[in-house]
Amino acid sequence: MTKILQNPSSPVLERAPHYRVMFLSVGQSPRTDIIDDMLTNLDLPIEALEVGALDGLSDAAINDLRVRPGETSIVTRLADGSDIVVSKPRIAERMAKIAAAFQPNEFDLVVILSTGLFRDFESTCPMVNAQRAMESTVISLAAHGSAVGLIQPLQQQIDELDIPALAPYRVTASYAADGDKRLLASALVDLAETEIIILNSVSFTEADRQTVARASGKPVVLARRIVASAIRLLLHGTHPAALPGVPPEFSEKFQRLTPRERQVLSLVAEGLSNKAVARQLGISPKTVEIHRSNVMSKMEVNSSNALIRMVVAAGHP
C-alpha cells in the first residue's frame, strides 16, 4: 500500500518535472510527521510515495513481529500513533523483500526511512539507507578526532549498538525518546565529555535538536537532516541545479561535478563501497572508481571521511 504525498513547498508539481521518491518505513504508513518535514526542508518537486513494512498486516501478525528475548530491537510507530518495539532482524528481512520487489527505474530514489537497520538492501533503484548515511557520518566525525555522543531512542539499543568500525574511536551512547525533555536532559549527563551529539533516529525532530543544542552548548546533528542531505544530493545528481539552502562554497564546488559524479558523491558519502555504488547505478566498479577520484579532486578533499564531513557541514548550518 502506498500513499502519495505532494511536497507542500512545491505547488507546481503537476506542471514541472518532478522526482518519484519511495519512502520505505519500518512501521505503518503514513509517517507524514517525518516525510512532510523532509519535503519542506528539501524544497524540491517530489512525488513522495510511502510504504510501511507493517502495512496490511493483521494485529496478530504485527504482534508476532514484536521483539523476543535475545533479539535486537527497533522502535517504530503504528498508524494509530502508538509505538511498538519489533525484532530488528525479522523486520529487516521483511523490508528487504519489499525493496527487492521494486522494478528498475520505477522510482528516481528509494529511501530506507529508519536508522538502526545494519544491513544493505538490494535495489535496482538508487537508494538512501538512513542507517548507512548516519553510520558514515558518525565514523567520519569520530575519525576526525571528535568525541561523538549518540542518543538512541531505546535504552536497550545502547548495548545493542554494534558498529565495528567505531571501535578505535571515542563514541558514547545514551538514550531518550523523541519529545521527552526529561530523558534528553538525562542523556546529556551521560554525554558530558563528548564534543558533538547525534540524535540517531529519524523520529527526533528539529525541536529536539534545538532542546539538546541549547542545553549542551554543543553542535547537534539531526538524522533527518543527514537523510535529507543524501536525498538532495542524489536527486540533484540527475538534474544540474543550484543546491538550495547550502553554503555557497559547497554549492560552487558541487556545480563542477557531472550529474553522474553527483550521484557517486552522495552514495560515497553514505559509506557504500565501489561495488555497492556500481550495483545501484548500473555501471562497473572501475567506472565508479574513476568518478570517485574525479569527485575528490573537484570537491578538493583527499579522503572519503573529509568528503562526508563536508556534506554533513553543508546540511547542518
C-alpha positions in Angstrom: 0.0 0.0 0.0 1.5 3.4 -1.0 0.5 6.9 -0.2 1.3 9.8 -2.5 2.3 13.0 -0.6 2.9 16.1 -2.7 5.7 18.3 -1.5 3.9 21.2 0.1 6.7 23.6 -0.7 6.5 22.8 -4.5 2.9 23.7 -5.6 3.7 23.4 -9.3 4.4 19.7 -9.1 2.0 18.7 -11.8 3.4 21.2 -14.4 7.1 20.9 -13.7 9.3 17.8 -13.9 9.4 16.0 -10.6 11.1 13.2 -8.8 9.3 10.0 -7.8 10.7 9.0 -4.3 9.6 5.9 -2.4 9.9 6.1 1.3 10.1 2.6 3.0 9.5 2.8 6.7 9.6 0.1 9.5 6.1 0.7 10.8 2.8 1.6 9.3 2.2 4.4 6.8 1.6 7.3 6.8 4.7 8.8 8.5 3.8 12.3 7.4 5.4 13.7 10.6 8.8 12.7 9.2 8.2 12.9 5.4 6.4 16.2 5.3 9.2 17.8 7.4 11.9 16.4 5.0 10.0 17.6 1.9 9.6 21.1 3.3 13.4 21.3 4.0 14.3 19.8 0.6 12.2 22.3 -1.4 12.3 20.0 -4.4 9.4 18.9 -6.7 8.9 15.5 -5.3 6.1 13.0 -5.7 6.5 11.1 -2.4 5.2 7.6 -2.1 5.3 5.6 1.1 5.0 2.0 2.1 5.4 0.7 5.7 6.7 -2.8 6.5 3.7 -3.4 8.8 1.1 -2.2 6.3 -1.7 -4.6 5.6 -0.8 -7.0 8.4 -3.3 -8.2 11.0 -2.9 -7.4 14.7 -1.8 -11.0 15.3 0.9 -10.7 12.5 2.2 -7.4 13.9 2.3 -8.9 17.4 4.3 -11.8 16.1 7.0 -9.3 15.0 7.5 -7.9 18.5 11.0 -8.3 19.8 11.7 -11.6 21.6 14.4 -12.4 24.2 17.8 -12.5 22.6 16.8 -10.4 19.6 17.9 -6.9 18.8 15.2 -4.3 18.8 13.9 -1.3 16.8 11.1 1.0 17.8 8.5 2.2 15.2 5.1 3.7 15.0 1.7 2.3 14.1 -1.0 4.2 12.2 -2.8 5.0 15.4 0.2 6.9 16.8 1.3 4.2 19.3 4.9 2.9 19.4 5.9 -0.8 19.1 9.2 -2.4 19.6 9.8 -5.0 16.9 12.5 -7.6 16.1 15.3 -5.8 14.1 16.4 -8.9 12.1 12.9 -10.1 11.2 11.6 -6.6 10.2 14.8 -6.1 8.2 14.1 -9.3 6.2 10.5 -8.1 5.5 11.8 -4.7 4.3 14.5 -6.3 2.2 11.8 -8.3 0.3 9.7 -5.1 -0.3 12.8 -3.2 -1.6 13.8 -6.1 -3.8 10.4 -6.1 -5.5 10.7 -2.5 -6.8 11.2 -2.5 -10.6 14.2 -0.9 -12.4 13.6 2.8 -12.9 10.3 2.6 -11.1 11.4 5.4 -8.7 14.1 8.0 -9.0 15.0 7.2 -5.4 14.2 4.7 -2.7 14.7 5.9 0.9 15.0 3.3 3.7 13.5 5.5 6.4 15.0 4.0 9.5 18.2 4.2 11.5 19.2 1.0 13.2 18.9 -1.4 10.3 22.6 -2.6 9.9 22.3 -4.3 6.6 22.5 -3.5 2.9 19.3 -3.6 0.8 19.4 -4.8 -2.7 17.7 -2.5 -5.2 17.8 -1.6 -8.9 16.8 2.0 -8.0 19.3 4.5 -6.4 18.8 4.2 -2.7 19.4 6.1 0.5 19.7 3.9 3.6 19.2 6.1 6.6 21.4 3.9 8.8 24.3 3.7 6.4 24.1 7.5 6.0 24.2 8.0 9.8 26.9 5.4 10.3 29.2 7.0 7.8 28.6 10.4 9.4 29.5 9.1 12.9 32.6 7.4 11.6 33.8 10.4 9.7 33.3 12.7 12.7 35.0 10.3 15.1 37.9 9.7 12.7 38.4 13.4 12.6 39.2 13.3 16.3 35.8 14.4 17.7 34.4 12.7 20.8 30.9 11.8 19.5 27.8 11.2 21.6 24.9 9.2 20.2 21.3 9.5 21.6 19.3 6.3 20.8 15.5 6.1 21.1 15.6 2.9 23.3 17.7 2.1 26.4 18.4 -1.5 25.2 19.9 -0.1 22.0 22.9 1.2 23.9 24.1 -2.4 24.5 22.9 -3.5 21.0 24.9 -0.8 19.2 27.5 -2.7 17.2 29.5 -0.8 14.6 32.9 -2.5 14.4 34.4 0.5 12.5 33.8 2.7 15.6 35.8 0.5 17.9 39.0 2.7 17.7 37.1 6.0 18.3 35.6 7.9 21.2 31.9 7.2 20.9 29.5 7.3 23.9 25.8 6.3 23.7 22.8 7.2 25.8 19.1 7.2 25.1 15.9 9.3 25.1 12.5 9.2 23.4 11.8 11.9 20.9 10.0 14.8 22.5 10.9 13.7 26.1 12.8 16.7 27.5 13.5 14.9 30.8 15.2 12.0 29.2 17.0 14.2 26.7 18.4 16.2 29.7 19.4 12.9 31.4 21.2 11.7 28.2 23.3 14.9 28.2 24.7 14.0 31.6 26.0 10.7 30.1 27.4 12.6 27.1 29.1 15.4 29.1 32.5 14.6 27.8 31.5 14.5 24.2 32.1 17.3 21.7 29.3 16.7 19.2 26.0 14.9 19.6 24.0 12.9 17.1 20.3 12.3 17.5 20.4 8.8 16.0 16.8 8.3 14.9 14.6 9.9 12.2 11.9 10.2 14.9 13.9 13.0 16.5 12.6 16.5 15.4 14.1 19.9 14.9 12.6 20.9 18.3 14.5 18.0 19.9 17.7 19.2 18.2 17.2 22.8 19.5 16.5 21.5 23.0 19.7 19.5 23.1 21.8 22.2 21.5 20.6 24.9 24.0 21.1 22.6 27.0 24.5 21.3 25.9 26.0 24.2 24.0 27.4 21.7 21.5 26.8 21.0 17.8 23.9 18.6 17.4 23.3 16.6 14.3 19.8 15.5 13.4 19.2 12.2 11.5 16.5 13.8 9.4 19.0 16.4 8.1 21.5 13.8 7.2 18.9 11.8 5.2 17.5 14.9 3.6 21.0 15.9 2.5 21.6 12.5 0.9 18.3 12.8 -0.9 19.1 16.3 -2.2 22.5 15.2 -3.5 21.2 12.2 -5.3 18.3 13.9 -6.9 20.3 16.9 -8.0 22.7 14.4 -9.5 20.1 13.7 -12.2 19.3 17.3 -13.0 22.0 20.0 -12.7 20.8 22.9 -10.5 21.8 25.1 -7.7 21.5 23.5 -4.3 19.0 25.3 -2.1 19.9 26.1 1.5 23.6 25.1 1.5 26.7 27.2 1.9 27.8 28.9 -1.4 31.3 27.4 -1.2 29.9 23.8 -1.2 27.4 24.7 -3.9 30.1 26.2 -6.1 32.3 23.1 -5.9 29.2 20.9 -6.4 28.4 22.6 -9.7 31.8 21.4 -11.0 30.5 17.8 -10.9 28.8 16.0 -13.7 25.4 14.5 -13.0 26.9 11.0 -12.5 29.6 12.3 -10.3 26.9 13.9 -8.1 25.2 10.6 -7.7 28.5 8.9 -6.8 29.3 11.7 -4.3 26.0 11.0 -2.4 26.5 7.2 -2.4 30.1 7.5 -1.3 29.0 9.9 1.5 26.6 7.1 2.6 29.7 4.9 3.1 28.9 2.5 0.2 31.7 0.5 -1.5 32.5 0.9 -5.1 30.8 -2.4 -5.9 27.6 -1.3 -4.0 27.6 2.1 -5.8 28.0 0.2 -9.1 25.0 -2.1 -8.4 22.7 0.9 -7.7 23.8 2.9 -10.7 24.1 0.1 -13.2 27.8 0.8 -14.0 31.1 -1.0 -13.4 33.1 -0.7 -10.2 36.0 0.6 -12.3 33.8 3.4 -13.6 32.8 4.2 -10.1 36.4 4.4 -9.1 37.1 6.9 -11.8 34.1 9.0 -10.9 35.1 8.8 -7.2 38.6 10.1 -8.0 37.1 13.0 -10.0 34.7 13.9 -7.1 37.6 14.0 -4.7 39.6 16.3 -7.0 36.7 18.7 -7.8 35.5 18.9 -4.2 39.1 19.5 -3.1 39.3 16.7 -0.5 41.7 13.8 -0.1 39.6 11.2 1.7 36.1 9.8 1.9 35.9 10.9 5.6 36.7 14.5 4.6 34.1 14.4 1.9 31.5 13.1 4.4 32.3 15.9 6.9 31.8 18.4 4.1 28.4 17.0 3.2 27.4 17.0 6.9 28.5 20.6 7.3 26.6 21.6 4.2 23.4 20.0 5.5 23.8 21.4 9.1 24.2 25.1 9.2 
